[in-house]
Amino acid sequence: MQNVKEKIVNVIKVVFGYGIMISLLIGGLTFFGYLAAIIIGGDTAAAICTFIYKKLYPVLVVISTIMVALGIFKMYLCHETAFTKQNKKTEVK
């Protein structure tokens, strides 16, 4: 059972990594798209902004949501506690 769990976690890590990379790429494309729209101006700029808003943002939201869910599932399988407060007592010498 442990070996199967490790394989699942490794696959999730790879999918999570590529998914986050795709999300960042789409985010960068939206930035450069808006920057190009500012430079171009006019009706073409409006068309570029509409395309980004109607086509790219929904894809970005779906991919990001799935990747967050995969990351949380991986943390659950690995028993990671990244967001919990741990009480560590430190001794002063």
C-alpha positions as CSV (number, residue, x, y, z in Angstrom):
1,M,0.0,0.0,0.0
2,Q,2.8,2.4,0.8
3,N,4.5,1.8,-2.5
4,V,1.3,2.6,-4.4
5,K,0.8,5.8,-2.3
6,E,4.3,6.9,-3.2
7,K,3.7,6.4,-6.9
8,I,0.4,8.3,-6.7
9,V,2.2,11.2,-4.8
10,N,5.0,11.3,-7.4
11,V,2.5,11.5,-10.3
12,I,0.5,14.2,-8.5
13,K,3.8,16.2,-8.0
14,V,4.6,16.0,-11.7
15,V,1.0,17.0,-12.7
16,F,1.0,19.8,-10.1
17,G,4.3,21.2,-11.3
18,Y,3.3,21.3,-15.0
19,G,-0.1,22.7,-14.1
20,I,1.3,25.5,-12.1
21,M,3.8,26.2,-14.9
22,I,0.9,26.4,-17.4
23,S,-1.0,28.7,-15.0
24,L,2.0,31.1,-14.7
25,L,2.4,31.0,-18.5
26,I,-1.2,32.0,-19.1
27,G,-0.9,34.7,-16.4
28,G,2.2,36.1,-18.2
29,L,0.4,36.0,-21.6
30,T,-2.5,38.0,-20.1
31,F,-0.1,40.6,-18.8
32,F,1.7,41.0,-22.2
33,G,-1.7,40.9,-23.9
34,Y,-2.9,43.9,-21.8
35,L,0.4,45.6,-22.3
36,A,0.1,45.2,-26.1
37,A,-3.5,46.5,-25.9
38,I,-2.3,49.6,-24.1
39,I,0.3,50.3,-26.7
40,I,-2.0,49.6,-29.7
41,G,-5.1,51.3,-28.4
42,G,-8.4,51.8,-30.2
43,D,-10.8,49.1,-31.2
44,T,-8.0,46.5,-31.6
45,A,-7.1,47.0,-27.9
46,A,-10.7,46.5,-26.9
47,A,-10.8,43.2,-29.0
48,I,-7.6,42.0,-27.3
49,C,-8.9,42.8,-23.8
50,T,-12.3,41.1,-24.6
51,F,-10.5,38.0,-25.9
52,I,-8.3,37.8,-22.8
53,Y,-11.3,38.3,-20.4
54,K,-13.7,35.9,-22.2
55,K,-11.3,33.1,-23.3
56,L,-8.1,33.1,-21.2
57,Y,-9.4,34.0,-17.7
58,P,-11.9,31.1,-17.5
59,V,-9.2,28.6,-18.5
60,L,-6.8,30.1,-16.0
61,V,-9.3,29.9,-13.2
62,V,-10.2,26.3,-13.9
63,I,-6.5,25.2,-14.2
64,S,-5.6,27.0,-11.0
65,T,-8.4,25.6,-9.1
66,I,-7.6,22.0,-10.1
67,M,-3.9,22.5,-9.3
68,V,-4.8,23.9,-5.8
69,A,-7.0,20.8,-5.2
70,L,-4.2,18.5,-6.4
71,G,-1.7,20.2,-4.1
72,I,-3.9,20.0,-1.1
73,F,-4.6,16.3,-1.9
74,K,-0.8,15.6,-2.1
75,M,-0.3,17.3,1.2
76,Y,-3.0,15.1,2.7
77,L,-1.4,12.0,1.3
78,C,2.1,13.0,2.6
79,H,0.7,14.1,6.0
80,E,2.3,17.5,5.5
81,T,1.1,20.3,7.8
82,A,2.3,23.5,6.0
83,F,-0.4,25.7,7.2
84,T,-0.7,24.7,10.9
85,K,1.0,26.4,13.8
86,Q,3.5,24.2,15.5
87,N,4.4,24.9,19.1
88,K,8.2,24.6,19.2
89,K,9.8,25.5,22.5
90,T,13.2,27.0,22.2
91,E,15.6,27.1,25.0
92,V,17.5,30.3,25.7
93,K,21.1,29.7,26.8
